[in-house]
Structure formats: C-alpha cells, structure tokens
C-alpha cells in the first residue's frame, strides 16, 4: 500500500506547483490572484501577458502528464514488484486481474492527486485554479484516445453554443465514459471511479460558470474581426 501513498504525495506536490503565479510574479512582478478572475491558470495569466499565459498552459499540462508518467514508472519499479509463484485457478485469475490493472490504477490516482494539487495548492493557502490544463495533461498520459474524442466534443460544443466553459464541462464529463469504452480491456471499476473523481473536481471548480450558464449571463466566445 506504500506505493499508493508515495504516488499520491508526488502527484499532489507536482500538481501544486503554481506556474501561473510564479511566472507572472517573476517576469511582471504581479500577483495573478489580484488580476481578473483571480485564477492562477493560463487564461487569467494571459490577460496580462499572453506569452506567459501560453507558458502557463504548457507547464500546467506538463505537470499533469509528469505526475501520471511518474506513477507509471514507479508501478513497474522494484517498489511495486510482486511474485505470485505458480498459483492456479479462480483465485489466481482474480489476483492477476488486480495486479495487471495496478499500474493503470496508480496512474489514475496520480491524475486525481495532480488535479487536487492544482485546485488546492498548499503553497497558496489551498486556493488554486480550475485544473483544466493539468487535467488535460494527466488525461493525455492516461488515455490519449479518450482525450482526442473529448477534444472533438469540446470543439463541437463551443462551435454550436459559443461557450468555452460549457465545452470544457461537457468534454470533461465525457472523458471517463470515453476512456472506459476505449480502454476497457485494461481498466477496472476502481480506475473508472478515479477518472470520474478527477473529472468531477474540474467540473466542480466551474461552479461559477455553471451558475452563469443557468442564468444566461455567461460570456460567449466571439472571434474578433478587424
């Protein structure tokens, strides 16, 4: 069980690195929390410095992917090595099922904890971002095909309704289902549950957007023509 604790701690600490806060503080001497929405994510950083916003987006995604890939590496390391001997029968089948899904489960746990770290960073009094970029990075490392489908859903929703927040929410909600259908051969109920929790965290952080969508006051995405 120690491996789960190690993965959770490493993933949380990676996810909690507030790149948006650090970049804007270092290069502009400003606190991103005092700008716009107060969010530490790429969108809010871009309001003051588009270049730093792109850097924040990439770094936030990278820390999500890094956490999941680190979990994968640990899962196959000596820390997680096991020997089952020559066991046979139903018990052996059950044990090997859970053993072979352990790497994927560890990766899913890492995704959850990385998003938790971004949303509730210990360094900023547990006030962080919405976790979208970190979630995308983690999900790409976990189930890339499902992310591609979620991206298509996102683009379709934004094109149809012009709400980026709605596209993000629907695509995030669709990800666990897509991942389960596409990777069922290596998944388990525990992995699916971890994906649902990870997606749920991101959706929950959009609570203000959801309220505005229901009230009809959410900002619509518009292409500016010169």
DRENDO-1510 file (C-alpha; in Angstrom, 1 decimal, always signed):
<recs>
REC; n; res; u; v; w
REC; 1; UNK; +0.0; +0.0; +0.0 .
REC; 2; UNK; +3.0; +2.3; +0.5 .
REC; 3; UNK; +3.2; +2.7; -3.3 .
REC; 4; UNK; -0.2; +4.4; -3.4 .
REC; 5; UNK; +0.8; +6.9; -0.7 .
REC; 6; UNK; +4.1; +7.7; -2.5 .
REC; 7; UNK; +2.3; +8.2; -5.8 .
REC; 8; UNK; -0.4; +10.4; -4.2 .
REC; 9; UNK; +2.1; +12.6; -2.5 .
REC; 10; UNK; +4.4; +13.0; -5.5 .
REC; 11; UNK; +1.5; +13.7; -7.8 .
REC; 12; UNK; -0.1; +16.3; -5.4 .
REC; 13; UNK; +3.2; +18.1; -5.0 .
REC; 14; UNK; +3.8; +18.3; -8.7 .
REC; 15; UNK; +0.3; +19.4; -9.3 .
REC; 16; UNK; +0.5; +22.1; -6.7 .
REC; 17; UNK; +3.4; +24.0; -8.4 .
REC; 18; UNK; +1.6; +27.3; -9.2 .
REC; 19; UNK; +3.3; +28.1; -12.5 .
REC; 20; UNK; +0.9; +30.9; -13.4 .
REC; 21; UNK; +1.6; +32.6; -10.1 .
REC; 22; UNK; +5.4; +32.1; -10.4 .
REC; 23; UNK; +5.7; +33.2; -14.0 .
REC; 24; UNK; +3.7; +36.4; -13.5 .
REC; 25; UNK; +5.5; +37.2; -10.2 .
REC; 26; UNK; +9.0; +36.7; -11.7 .
REC; 27; UNK; +8.5; +38.4; -15.1 .
REC; 28; UNK; +6.0; +41.1; -14.3 .
REC; 29; UNK; +6.2; +41.5; -10.5 .
REC; 30; UNK; +2.4; +41.0; -10.2 .
REC; 31; UNK; +0.2; +38.7; -8.3 .
REC; 32; UNK; -2.1; +36.8; -10.6 .
REC; 33; UNK; -4.6; +36.4; -7.8 .
REC; 34; UNK; -5.2; +40.2; -7.9 .
REC; 35; UNK; -6.0; +40.2; -11.6 .
REC; 36; UNK; -9.2; +39.4; -13.4 .
REC; 37; UNK; -10.9; +36.3; -12.0 .
REC; 38; UNK; -8.1; +35.8; -9.5 .
REC; 39; UNK; -7.5; +32.3; -11.0 .
REC; 40; UNK; -3.9; +31.1; -11.2 .
REC; 41; UNK; -4.5; +29.4; -14.6 .
REC; 42; UNK; -3.4; +30.2; -18.1 .
REC; 43; UNK; -6.5; +32.1; -19.1 .
REC; 44; UNK; -6.1; +34.7; -16.3 .
REC; 45; UNK; -2.4; +35.0; -16.8 .
REC; 46; UNK; -2.9; +35.7; -20.5 .
REC; 47; UNK; -5.0; +38.7; -19.6 .
REC; 48; UNK; -1.8; +40.5; -18.6 .
REC; 49; UNK; +0.8; +38.6; -20.6 .
REC; 50; UNK; -0.3; +36.3; -23.5 .
REC; 51; UNK; +3.2; +34.7; -23.8 .
REC; 52; UNK; +3.2; +33.8; -20.1 .
REC; 53; UNK; -0.3; +32.5; -20.5 .
REC; 54; UNK; +0.9; +30.0; -23.1 .
REC; 55; UNK; +3.8; +29.1; -21.0 .
REC; 56; UNK; +1.5; +28.5; -18.0 .
REC; 57; UNK; -0.8; +26.4; -20.1 .
REC; 58; UNK; +2.1; +24.1; -21.3 .
REC; 59; UNK; +3.7; +23.9; -17.8 .
REC; 60; UNK; +0.3; +23.1; -16.1 .
REC; 61; UNK; -0.3; +20.4; -18.7 .
REC; 62; UNK; +3.2; +19.1; -18.3 .
REC; 63; UNK; +2.9; +18.7; -14.5 .
REC; 64; UNK; -0.2; +16.6; -15.0 .
REC; 65; UNK; +1.4; +14.4; -17.6 .
REC; 66; UNK; +4.6; +14.2; -15.4 .
REC; 67; UNK; +2.7; +13.0; -12.4 .
REC; 68; UNK; +1.0; +10.2; -14.3 .
REC; 69; UNK; +4.1; +9.1; -16.1 .
REC; 70; UNK; +6.0; +9.1; -12.8 .
REC; 71; UNK; +3.3; +6.8; -11.3 .
REC; 72; UNK; +3.7; +4.5; -14.3 .
REC; 73; UNK; +7.4; +4.3; -13.8 .
REC; 74; UNK; +7.0; +3.6; -10.1 .
REC; 75; UNK; +4.4; +1.0; -10.8 .
REC; 76; UNK; +6.9; -1.1; -12.8 .
REC; 77; UNK; +9.8; -0.5; -10.5 .
REC; 78; UNK; +11.0; -2.7; -7.7 .
REC; 79; UNK; +8.8; -0.7; -5.3 .
REC; 80; UNK; +5.8; -2.5; -6.8 .
REC; 81; UNK; +7.4; -5.8; -7.7 .
REC; 82; UNK; +5.5; -9.0; -6.7 .
REC; 83; UNK; +5.8; -12.7; -7.1 .
REC; 84; UNK; +2.8; -14.9; -7.3 .
REC; 85; UNK; +4.6; -18.2; -7.8 .
REC; 86; UNK; +2.7; -20.9; -9.8 .
REC; 87; UNK; -0.8; -20.2; -8.4 .
REC; 88; UNK; -3.7; -21.6; -10.4 .
REC; 89; UNK; -7.5; -21.4; -10.5 .
REC; 90; UNK; -10.0; -18.7; -9.8 .
REC; 91; UNK; -8.0; -17.1; -7.0 .
REC; 92; UNK; -5.0; -16.7; -9.4 .
REC; 93; UNK; -7.2; -15.2; -12.1 .
REC; 94; UNK; -8.6; -12.6; -9.6 .
REC; 95; UNK; -5.1; -11.7; -8.3 .
REC; 96; UNK; -3.6; -11.3; -11.8 .
REC; 97; UNK; -6.6; -9.1; -12.8 .
REC; 98; UNK; -5.9; -6.7; -10.0 .
REC; 99; UNK; -2.2; -6.9; -10.4 .
REC; 100; UNK; -2.2; -6.0; -14.1 .
REC; 101; UNK; -4.6; -3.1; -13.5 .
REC; 102; UNK; -2.4; -1.8; -10.7 .
REC; 103; UNK; -0.2; +0.4; -13.0 .
REC; 104; UNK; -3.3; +1.9; -14.6 .
REC; 105; UNK; -4.9; +2.5; -11.2 .
REC; 106; UNK; -1.8; +4.1; -9.9 .
REC; 107; UNK; -1.7; +6.4; -12.9 .
REC; 108; UNK; -5.4; +7.3; -12.4 .
REC; 109; UNK; -4.7; +8.1; -8.7 .
REC; 110; UNK; -1.8; +10.3; -9.8 .
REC; 111; UNK; -4.2; +12.1; -12.2 .
REC; 112; UNK; -6.6; +12.8; -9.4 .
REC; 113; UNK; -3.9; +14.0; -7.0 .
REC; 114; UNK; -2.2; +16.2; -9.6 .
REC; 115; UNK; -5.5; +17.9; -10.2 .
REC; 116; UNK; -6.1; +18.2; -6.5 .
REC; 117; UNK; -2.7; +19.8; -6.2 .
REC; 118; UNK; -3.5; +22.4; -8.8 .
REC; 119; UNK; -7.0; +23.1; -7.4 .
REC; 120; UNK; -5.9; +23.2; -3.8 .
REC; 121; UNK; -2.1; +24.1; -3.8 .
REC; 122; UNK; -0.6; +24.0; -0.3 .
REC; 123; UNK; +1.7; +26.9; -1.3 .
REC; 124; UNK; -1.2; +29.3; -1.9 .
REC; 125; UNK; -3.4; +28.5; +1.1 .
REC; 126; UNK; -5.2; +25.9; -1.0 .
REC; 127; UNK; -6.6; +28.4; -3.4 .
REC; 128; UNK; -5.7; +27.4; -6.9 .
REC; 129; UNK; -7.1; +27.1; -10.5 .
REC; 130; UNK; -9.8; +25.1; -12.2 .
REC; 131; UNK; -7.5; +22.2; -13.2 .
REC; 132; UNK; -8.3; +22.0; -16.9 .
REC; 133; UNK; -4.8; +22.2; -18.3 .
REC; 134; UNK; -3.4; +19.9; -15.6 .
REC; 135; UNK; -6.3; +17.5; -16.2 .
REC; 136; UNK; -5.7; +17.5; -20.0 .
REC; 137; UNK; -2.0; +16.8; -19.4 .
REC; 138; UNK; -2.8; +14.0; -17.0 .
REC; 139; UNK; -5.6; +12.5; -19.2 .
REC; 140; UNK; -3.3; +12.5; -22.3 .
REC; 141; UNK; -0.8; +10.4; -20.4 .
REC; 142; UNK; -3.6; +8.2; -19.1 .
REC; 143; UNK; -5.9; +7.7; -22.1 .
REC; 144; UNK; -4.8; +9.7; -25.2 .
REC; 145; UNK; -7.6; +8.4; -27.5 .
REC; 146; UNK; -10.3; +9.4; -25.0 .
REC; 147; UNK; -8.8; +12.9; -24.8 .
REC; 148; UNK; -9.0; +13.2; -28.6 .
REC; 149; UNK; -12.7; +12.4; -28.5 .
REC; 150; UNK; -13.2; +14.8; -25.6 .
REC; 151; UNK; -11.4; +17.5; -27.6 .
REC; 152; UNK; -13.7; +16.9; -30.6 .
REC; 153; UNK; -16.7; +17.2; -28.2 .
REC; 154; UNK; -15.3; +20.4; -26.8 .
REC; 155; UNK; -14.8; +22.0; -30.3 .
REC; 156; UNK; -18.3; +20.9; -31.3 .
REC; 157; UNK; -20.0; +22.4; -28.2 .
REC; 158; UNK; -18.1; +25.7; -28.5 .
REC; 159; UNK; -18.9; +25.9; -32.2 .
REC; 160; UNK; -22.6; +25.2; -31.6 .
REC; 161; UNK; -23.1; +27.3; -28.4 .
REC; 162; UNK; -20.0; +29.6; -28.2 .
REC; 163; UNK; -19.5; +28.9; -24.5 .
REC; 164; UNK; -16.0; +27.8; -23.8 .
REC; 165; UNK; -16.9; +26.9; -20.2 .
REC; 166; UNK; -19.8; +24.7; -21.4 .
REC; 167; UNK; -17.5; +22.9; -23.9 .
REC; 168; UNK; -15.0; +22.3; -21.1 .
REC; 169; UNK; -17.6; +21.0; -18.7 .
REC; 170; UNK; -19.2; +18.6; -21.3 .
REC; 171; UNK; -15.9; +17.4; -22.6 .
REC; 172; UNK; -14.6; +16.7; -19.1 .
REC; 173; UNK; -17.8; +14.8; -18.2 .
REC; 174; UNK; -17.5; +12.7; -21.3 .
REC; 175; UNK; -13.8; +11.8; -20.7 .
REC; 176; UNK; -14.3; +9.0; -18.2 .
REC; 177; UNK; -17.0; +7.3; -20.3 .
REC; 178; UNK; -14.8; +7.5; -23.4 .
REC; 179; UNK; -11.8; +6.2; -21.5 .
REC; 180; UNK; -13.8; +3.3; -20.1 .
REC; 181; UNK; -15.2; +2.3; -23.6 .
REC; 182; UNK; -11.8; +2.6; -25.3 .
REC; 183; UNK; -9.6; +1.1; -22.7 .
REC; 184; UNK; -12.0; -1.4; -21.0 .
REC; 185; UNK; -9.5; -4.2; -21.6 .
REC; 186; UNK; -7.1; -2.7; -19.1 .
REC; 187; UNK; -9.5; -0.8; -16.8 .
REC; 188; UNK; -11.3; -1.7; -13.6 .
REC; 189; UNK; -14.1; -0.2; -11.7 .
REC; 190; UNK; -11.6; +1.5; -9.4 .
REC; 191; UNK; -9.8; +3.1; -12.4 .
REC; 192; UNK; -13.1; +4.3; -13.7 .
REC; 193; UNK; -14.0; +5.7; -10.3 .
REC; 194; UNK; -10.7; +7.6; -10.1 .
REC; 195; UNK; -11.3; +9.1; -13.6 .
REC; 196; UNK; -14.8; +10.2; -12.5 .
REC; 197; UNK; -13.4; +11.8; -9.4 .
REC; 198; UNK; -10.7; +13.6; -11.4 .
REC; 199; UNK; -13.3; +14.9; -13.9 .
REC; 200; UNK; -15.6; +15.8; -11.1 .
REC; 201; UNK; -13.0; +18.0; -9.5 .
REC; 202; UNK; -12.6; +20.0; -12.7 .
REC; 203; UNK; -16.3; +20.4; -13.2 .
REC; 204; UNK; -16.9; +21.4; -9.5 .
REC; 205; UNK; -14.4; +24.2; -10.0 .
REC; 206; UNK; -16.6; +25.6; -12.8 .
REC; 207; UNK; -19.4; +26.2; -10.4 .
REC; 208; UNK; -19.5; +29.9; -11.0 .
REC; 209; UNK; -19.6; +29.3; -14.8 .
REC; 210; UNK; -22.4; +26.8; -14.3 .
REC; 211; UNK; -24.4; +29.4; -12.4 .
REC; 212; UNK; -23.8; +32.0; -15.1 .
REC; 213; UNK; -24.8; +29.5; -17.8 .
REC; 214; UNK; -28.1; +28.8; -16.0 .
REC; 215; UNK; -28.7; +32.5; -15.5 .
REC; 216; UNK; -27.9; +33.2; -19.2 .
REC; 217; UNK; -25.1; +35.6; -18.2 .
REC; 218; UNK; -22.0; +33.6; -19.2 .
REC; 219; UNK; -19.6; +35.2; -21.6 .
REC; 220; UNK; -19.9; +33.9; -25.2 .
REC; 221; UNK; -16.8; +33.2; -27.3 .
REC; 222; UNK; -16.6; +35.6; -30.2 .
REC; 223; UNK; -14.0; +35.8; -33.0 .
REC; 224; UNK; -12.9; +39.4; -33.3 .
REC; 225; UNK; -12.8; +40.7; -36.9 .
REC; 226; UNK; -10.5; +43.5; -37.8 .
</recs>
